[in-house]
Amino acid sequence: MIKNLGNEVMSADFKTIDDFDIRGKRVLVRIDINSPVDPNTGIILDDSRIKGHVETIEELSNKGAKVILLAHQSRPGKSDFTTLRQHADRLTQILGIEVEYVDGIFSADAINAIENLINGDILLLENVRFFSEESLSRSPEEQSKTLLVSTLTPYIDIFINDAFATAHRSHLSLVGFTKVVPSAAGRVMEKEVRIITQAIENAERPCVFVLGGVKADDSIEVIENVLKNKTADSVLTSGLVANIFLKGAGVDIAEINENFIKSKDYYYLVDKAKELIEKYGDKIIYPEDVAVEDNGNRLDVDINNIPNKPIFDVGVKTIKKYEDTIKNAKTIFANGPAGVFEDSKFSAGTDDILNAIADSPAFTVVGGGHIGAAAVAMGLDDKIEHISSGGGASISLLAGKKLAAVEALKYAK
């Protein structure tokens, strides 16, 4: 259970694929191939997460395991909540090996397909969220007694969790099997936890956190954690996170932007932002200017003169200030876009900050979700040390939280 990270060596407190002789074993692998789907055609738009699991799947297949894949797509009530048939086809194309698909999770057809596997075969079961109990958060002990787990367990020799992107959830397919089947982390899970944990523990100074996006509660929790434990030397804020800090600093961000914070149920965070500013002072950096939408155009304004128009990006002065801070950093963690980057008029903050991060000689970690997708779309993935596959999971680690699925692996059978 020894892994390398550059010159650093660490001993993990959960097992990995290396700890098992998997030849001839039936290995259930929880992966996260949840992918954006075109609402008109139903076709997968981005297969990055599917490609991310290739290393784990190929290794298990090449070593002679009978590979059973378990995954989800979206959630009930959403337009992209669909079967995994197309995901199986895409996996087949990427792997160059046929991936069998069965439209059941623990039905007679699914069990029959598992029993008929030979060494090296790969089978993808149906969308696990078709089973309503999947989305309930419960302890591993409780999840191990569910119908899905109890039905599949007799046909499984080893459980591998490779779904880092959902590792912060205590759903049955993520934690239930760990109590009844020998369990380990797949290569994605192993790499994500190792890199992010080691980067935090061994951060060179100055260490800069760049936090934006609309999930302000998570980001503000990270800010409080990394300043309290002195991990961060400075935090650059953007997006909705910045608007909340501007309001907390007493800036008039205009009624329309206050109302947006309220619509997200984040207005309570204004007091928390004020408290953090008072406690940590200039370590928390918020914009000097912002870009608002003015009759369909971009208008950069000083924070002391924000009109009653929506803030869609950080301003040009702020971008330059953030770039200068990033250039001098030795370690950088970034999560969340700086603004509405999907609109080219308001993409400057996100694009320029990402370019600065990519050009920096610092050790750089970028979260999953929108900012990770933006970095890949800009062709910066080769210039950034690590782009996480999971926004929620990575930001939970940065906030000092324990990940339910990782904890389950630590205390697995």
Buried (B, 14 or more C-beta within 10 A) or exposed (E): BEBEBEEEEBEBEBBBBEBBEBEEBBBBBBBBBBBBBEEEEEEBEEBBBBBBBBBBBBBBBEBBBBBBBBBBBBEEEEEBBBBBBBBBBBBBEBBEBEBBBBBBBBBEEBBEBBEEBEBBBBBBBBBBBBBEBBBEEBEBEBBBEBEBBEBBBEBBBBBBBBBBBBBBBBBBBBBBBBBBBBBBBBBBBBBBBBBBBBBBEEBEEBBBBBBBBBBBBBBBBBBBBBBEEEBBBBBBBBBBBBBBBBBBBEBBBBEBBBEBBEEBEBBEBBEBBBEBBEEBEEBBBBBBBBBBBEEEEBBBBEBEEBEEBBBBBBBBBBBEBBBEBBEEBBBBBBBBBBBBBEEEBBBBBBBBBBBBBBBBEBBBBBBBBBBBBBBBEBEBBEBBBBBBBBBBBBBBBBBBBEBBBBBBBBEBE
